[in-house]
């Protein structure tokens, strides 16, 4: 468990194998995306703001303590191919390039309406 404050997220990712995010309410959580892209296994709660990650292969979703035990046990079943698929999903959907394309599309649509 990482308790120290880090200025470099890559250092945190390189020093850990699992990212756990358990909360009742969230918005889009960059930390989950960074952990997935960094190749970590992710265990997260089933809350609206993080549901975008529910079907990513390296992510385990938990609803209660029984699910948490199952998620921990199943981490060994995730393989390197699942990690690559997960990283590609983040890159294709949430990279800065994709954010810029989506933002450009919004601006372009606004200009066309004028």
C-alpha positions as CSV (number, residue, x, y, z in Angstrom):
1,X,0.0,0.0,0.0
2,X,1.4,3.4,-1.0
3,X,1.0,6.0,1.6
4,X,3.7,8.5,0.6
5,X,3.0,11.5,-1.6
6,X,4.7,11.2,-5.0
7,X,5.2,13.9,-7.6
8,X,5.8,11.4,-10.4
9,X,2.8,9.1,-11.1
10,X,5.1,6.8,-13.1
11,X,7.1,6.1,-10.0
12,X,4.0,5.0,-8.2
13,X,2.9,2.8,-11.1
14,X,6.4,1.2,-11.3
15,X,6.4,0.5,-7.6
16,X,3.0,-1.2,-7.4
17,X,1.2,-4.2,-9.0
18,X,-2.4,-3.3,-8.1
19,X,-4.4,-0.1,-8.0
20,X,-7.4,-0.2,-5.7
21,X,-10.1,2.5,-5.9
22,X,-13.0,1.9,-3.5
23,X,-15.5,4.6,-3.1
24,X,-19.2,5.2,-3.2
25,X,-19.2,8.1,-5.5
26,X,-16.8,9.3,-8.1
27,X,-16.5,11.4,-11.3
28,X,-14.3,10.2,-14.2
29,X,-11.2,9.2,-12.4
30,X,-7.9,9.9,-14.2
31,X,-6.0,7.8,-11.6
32,X,-7.8,4.7,-12.8
33,X,-7.0,5.5,-16.4
34,X,-3.4,6.1,-15.5
35,X,-3.2,2.9,-13.6
36,X,-4.7,0.9,-16.4
37,X,-2.4,2.5,-19.0
38,X,0.5,1.9,-16.7
39,X,-0.2,-1.8,-16.7
40,X,-1.5,-2.2,-13.2
41,X,-4.4,-4.5,-12.3
42,X,-7.3,-2.4,-11.0
43,X,-9.9,-3.2,-8.4
44,X,-12.6,-0.6,-8.3
45,X,-16.0,-0.1,-6.8
46,X,-19.1,-0.2,-9.0
47,X,-20.0,3.5,-8.9
48,X,-21.4,5.7,-11.7
49,X,-18.3,7.9,-12.3
50,X,-16.0,4.9,-13.0
51,X,-18.3,2.6,-14.9
52,X,-16.5,3.5,-18.1
53,X,-13.8,1.0,-16.9
54,X,-16.2,-1.9,-16.0
55,X,-15.5,-3.9,-19.2
56,X,-11.7,-3.4,-19.4
57,X,-9.9,-6.8,-19.0
58,X,-7.4,-5.7,-16.4
59,X,-10.2,-4.2,-14.2
60,X,-12.1,-6.0,-11.5
61,X,-15.4,-4.4,-10.3
62,X,-16.5,-4.9,-6.7
63,X,-19.9,-4.2,-5.0
64,X,-19.2,-5.6,-1.6
65,X,-16.5,-7.3,0.6
66,X,-17.3,-10.7,-1.0
67,X,-16.6,-9.3,-4.4
68,X,-13.4,-7.8,-3.2
69,X,-12.1,-11.2,-2.0
70,X,-13.1,-12.7,-5.4
71,X,-11.4,-9.8,-7.3
72,X,-8.1,-10.3,-5.3
73,X,-8.2,-14.1,-6.0
74,X,-8.9,-13.6,-9.8
75,X,-6.0,-11.2,-10.4
76,X,-3.7,-14.1,-11.3
77,X,-6.1,-14.9,-14.2
78,X,-5.3,-11.6,-15.9
79,X,-2.5,-12.0,-18.5
80,X,-0.2,-9.8,-20.4
81,X,-2.5,-9.7,-23.4
82,X,-5.3,-8.4,-21.2
83,X,-3.0,-5.6,-20.0
84,X,-2.1,-4.7,-23.7
85,X,-5.8,-4.7,-24.6
86,X,-6.6,-2.5,-21.6
87,X,-3.8,-0.1,-22.4
88,X,-5.0,0.2,-26.0
89,X,-8.5,0.9,-24.8
90,X,-7.2,3.8,-22.7
91,X,-5.0,5.1,-25.6
92,X,-7.9,4.9,-28.1
93,X,-10.5,6.5,-25.9
94,X,-8.8,8.7,-23.2
95,X,-5.4,9.8,-24.5
96,X,-4.6,13.5,-24.9
97,X,-4.8,13.0,-28.6
98,X,-8.4,11.6,-28.3
99,X,-9.4,14.4,-25.8
100,X,-8.1,17.0,-28.3
101,X,-10.0,15.4,-31.2
102,X,-13.2,15.4,-29.2
103,X,-12.7,19.0,-28.1
104,X,-12.0,20.0,-31.7
105,X,-15.2,18.3,-32.8
106,X,-17.2,20.3,-30.2
107,X,-15.7,23.5,-31.4
108,X,-16.2,22.6,-35.0
109,X,-19.9,21.8,-34.4
110,X,-20.3,25.1,-32.6
111,X,-18.8,27.1,-35.5
112,X,-20.9,25.2,-38.1
113,X,-24.1,26.3,-36.1
114,X,-23.2,30.0,-36.4
